[in-house]
Amino acid sequence: MKRKAPIDAKKVAASQLKLLSKIKVGTKLAILWPHDNTYYSGIVKAHHSMISEKYGSCYADEDKGFVYTIHYDDGSEETLNMAHERFRITNDLSSPRITP
């Protein structure tokens, strides 16, 4: 599974900061894929506090510390700047898809 484009965002919204502060390695998330209009479940496998060229140099200074590697329930993996994603923290372990 691969997304075509992340949600465009310039700055982290204040309401998003509360959710971002709760993300830790092992957190179960449902992340919106806008082209599918569907939330897909995954688990946080790694936190990248320092952004290197490996993850791209397009991140703004205010986004540093929000980059995580997500392992989706279908087995795919993606490294995302969660400050630019719509997501939910969930304990639902039964379904890889959650409709909006």
SEMIRO-125323 format. One line per 2 residues: their letters; for each residue x, y, z of N, C-alpha, C. Coordinates in nm, 3 decimals. Example, Ala and Ser with C-alpha at 12.3 -4.5 7.8 and 13.67 -1.06 7.14 Angstrom:
2
AS = 1.319,-0.569,0.780,1.230,-0.450,0.780,1.320,-0.330,0.780  1.285,-0.225,0.708,1.367,-0.106,0.714,1.290,0.003,0.787
// end
This chain:
100
MK = 0.085,-0.117,0.000,0.000,0.000,0.000,0.089,0.124,0.000  0.061,0.219,-0.085,0.140,0.342,-0.091,0.048,0.458,-0.124
RK = 0.064,0.566,-0.050,-0.017,0.685,-0.075,0.044,0.768,-0.184  -0.038,0.847,-0.251,0.012,0.933,-0.357,0.068,1.062,-0.302
AP = 0.007,1.120,-0.198,0.055,1.247,-0.144,0.006,1.263,-0.001  0.088,1.322,0.087,0.043,1.350,0.223,-0.050,1.470,0.225
ID = -0.120,1.486,0.334,-0.203,1.604,0.351,-0.111,1.724,0.361  -0.143,1.830,0.287,-0.059,1.949,0.287,-0.085,2.030,0.414
AK = 0.022,2.068,0.484,0.010,2.150,0.604,0.135,2.234,0.617  0.119,2.358,0.657,0.233,2.448,0.675,0.279,2.448,0.820
KV = 0.186,2.454,0.913,0.220,2.459,1.054,0.136,2.359,1.129  0.181,2.322,1.246,0.110,2.227,1.329,-0.001,2.302,1.403
AA = -0.124,2.256,1.388,-0.237,2.317,1.457,-0.228,2.286,1.607  -0.276,2.379,1.688,-0.271,2.361,1.833,-0.344,2.234,1.877
SQ = -0.458,2.205,1.814,-0.533,2.084,1.851,-0.456,1.957,1.815  -0.375,1.965,1.709,-0.295,1.850,1.666,-0.179,1.824,1.762
LK = -0.126,1.930,1.824,-0.014,1.913,1.916,-0.047,1.821,2.033  -0.171,1.826,2.081,-0.212,1.739,2.192,-0.202,1.592,2.151
LL = -0.251,1.561,2.032,-0.241,1.423,1.982,-0.096,1.384,1.956  -0.020,1.473,1.895,0.120,1.444,1.864,0.200,1.412,1.991
SK = 0.168,1.479,2.099,0.241,1.457,2.224,0.215,1.319,2.284  0.108,1.254,2.240,0.073,1.121,2.292,0.134,1.006,2.213
IK = 0.192,1.036,2.097,0.249,0.930,2.013,0.381,0.883,2.071  0.392,0.752,2.088,0.513,0.687,2.136,0.533,0.562,2.051
VG = 0.652,0.506,2.053,0.675,0.378,1.987,0.579,0.277,2.050  0.505,0.206,1.966,0.406,0.110,2.013,0.263,0.162,2.010
TK = 0.244,0.292,1.986,0.110,0.349,1.980,0.036,0.297,1.857  -0.088,0.257,1.875,-0.174,0.211,1.766,-0.247,0.332,1.710
LA = -0.235,0.354,1.577,-0.293,0.470,1.511,-0.382,0.427,1.395  -0.475,0.515,1.359,-0.550,0.503,1.234,-0.521,0.631,1.157
IL = -0.461,0.618,1.040,-0.414,0.732,0.962,-0.500,0.747,0.837  -0.547,0.869,0.813,-0.633,0.894,0.698,-0.552,0.895,0.569
WP = -0.598,0.819,0.473,-0.546,0.825,0.337,-0.652,0.900,0.257  -0.629,1.027,0.226,-0.734,1.111,0.168,-0.785,1.063,0.032
HD = -0.701,1.000,-0.048,-0.746,0.953,-0.180,-0.845,0.837,-0.167  -0.832,0.761,-0.058,-0.925,0.651,-0.031,-1.040,0.695,0.059
NT = -1.023,0.811,0.125,-1.117,0.858,0.226,-1.140,0.751,0.333  -1.030,0.686,0.372,-1.033,0.576,0.467,-0.917,0.590,0.565
YY = -0.943,0.554,0.689,-0.836,0.546,0.789,-0.781,0.403,0.789  -0.647,0.391,0.783,-0.582,0.261,0.788,-0.504,0.250,0.919
SG = -0.515,0.135,0.982,-0.452,0.113,1.112,-0.309,0.066,1.099  -0.230,0.111,1.195,-0.091,0.070,1.202,-0.037,0.097,1.342
IV = 0.088,0.061,1.361,0.153,0.080,1.490,0.283,0.157,1.468  0.314,0.245,1.561,0.437,0.323,1.552,0.554,0.232,1.585
KA = 0.647,0.217,1.491,0.764,0.131,1.510,0.890,0.209,1.546  0.898,0.337,1.506,1.019,0.416,1.535,0.984,0.564,1.537
HH = 1.057,0.639,1.619,1.046,0.784,1.626,1.179,0.842,1.578  1.173,0.937,1.487,1.293,0.999,1.432,1.300,1.143,1.482
SM = 1.365,1.163,1.595,1.368,1.296,1.657,1.456,1.393,1.580  1.557,1.342,1.514,1.644,1.426,1.431,1.616,1.391,1.286
IS = 1.581,1.488,1.206,1.548,1.463,1.066,1.676,1.467,0.983  1.700,1.359,0.912,1.819,1.352,0.827,1.776,1.352,0.680
EK = 1.872,1.356,0.592,1.843,1.352,0.448,1.770,1.224,0.408  1.786,1.118,0.487,1.720,0.991,0.456,1.569,1.009,0.451
YG = 1.514,1.095,0.536,1.370,1.115,0.543,1.326,1.241,0.470  1.417,1.307,0.402,1.384,1.426,0.324,1.419,1.552,0.398
SC = 1.447,1.654,0.324,1.486,1.782,0.383,1.375,1.885,0.369  1.254,1.841,0.341,1.143,1.934,0.317,1.070,1.972,0.445
YA = 1.113,1.924,0.560,1.043,1.953,0.683,1.081,2.089,0.738  0.981,2.164,0.783,1.004,2.294,0.846,1.056,2.273,0.988
DE = 1.123,2.373,1.043,1.179,2.362,1.177,1.073,2.326,1.281  0.951,2.380,1.268,0.848,2.353,1.368,0.796,2.210,1.361
DK = 0.829,2.137,1.254,0.784,1.998,1.240,0.884,1.897,1.293  1.004,1.939,1.326,1.106,1.845,1.372,1.058,1.774,1.498
GF = 1.081,1.645,1.501,1.039,1.564,1.615,0.907,1.493,1.593  0.841,1.516,1.479,0.712,1.454,1.453,0.720,1.345,1.345
VY = 0.840,1.300,1.312,0.858,1.200,1.207,0.864,1.061,1.272  0.777,0.972,1.222,0.764,0.838,1.277,0.758,0.736,1.164
TI = 0.803,0.615,1.191,0.785,0.504,1.099,0.664,0.425,1.146  0.568,0.405,1.055,0.443,0.335,1.084,0.445,0.201,1.013
HY = 0.413,0.095,1.085,0.398,-0.038,1.027,0.248,-0.066,1.022  0.193,-0.070,0.899,0.050,-0.090,0.882,0.012,-0.236,0.902
DD = -0.115,-0.258,0.932,-0.166,-0.393,0.959,-0.152,-0.485,0.838  -0.144,-0.428,0.716,-0.130,-0.512,0.596,0.015,-0.550,0.569
GS = 0.107,-0.503,0.656,0.248,-0.538,0.642,0.333,-0.430,0.577  0.272,-0.328,0.519,0.350,-0.221,0.458,0.403,-0.127,0.566
EE = 0.503,-0.048,0.530,0.568,0.043,0.623,0.589,0.178,0.555  0.576,0.285,0.634,0.588,0.419,0.578,0.645,0.511,0.686
TL = 0.735,0.601,0.647,0.787,0.702,0.739,0.715,0.832,0.708  0.650,0.888,0.810,0.563,1.004,0.793,0.597,1.115,0.891
NM = 0.575,1.237,0.847,0.576,1.352,0.937,0.432,1.362,0.988  0.408,1.317,1.110,0.272,1.310,1.162,0.209,1.447,1.184
AH = 0.289,1.552,1.184,0.235,1.687,1.195,0.153,1.723,1.071  0.172,1.649,0.963,0.101,1.677,0.838,-0.006,1.574,0.806
ER = -0.035,1.488,0.900,-0.131,1.379,0.877,-0.254,1.396,0.964  -0.367,1.349,0.913,-0.487,1.336,0.995,-0.487,1.194,1.048
FR = -0.499,1.181,1.180,-0.493,1.049,1.240,-0.572,1.045,1.370  -0.595,0.924,1.415,-0.659,0.899,1.545,-0.572,0.800,1.621
IT = -0.566,0.817,1.751,-0.505,0.715,1.835,-0.617,0.618,1.871  -0.592,0.489,1.846,-0.699,0.391,1.862,-0.648,0.266,1.933
ND = -0.739,0.198,1.999,-0.709,0.069,2.060,-0.777,-0.043,1.984  -0.839,-0.010,1.870,-0.909,-0.109,1.790,-0.808,-0.198,1.719
LS = -0.794,-0.320,1.766,-0.696,-0.411,1.708,-0.759,-0.507,1.609  -0.890,-0.495,1.583,-0.959,-0.596,1.503,-0.965,-0.564,1.354
SP = -0.954,-0.437,1.314,-0.976,-0.403,1.174,-0.870,-0.309,1.121  -0.813,-0.340,1.001,-0.714,-0.249,0.943,-0.775,-0.124,0.882
RI = -0.906,-0.119,0.862,-0.971,-0.002,0.802,-1.075,0.053,0.898  -1.076,0.183,0.912,-1.176,0.251,0.992,-1.233,0.361,0.905
TP = -1.363,0.359,0.880,-1.421,0.460,0.792,-1.437,0.592,0.867  -1.420,0.705,0.795,-1.430,0.835,0.861,-1.568,0.866,0.913
// end
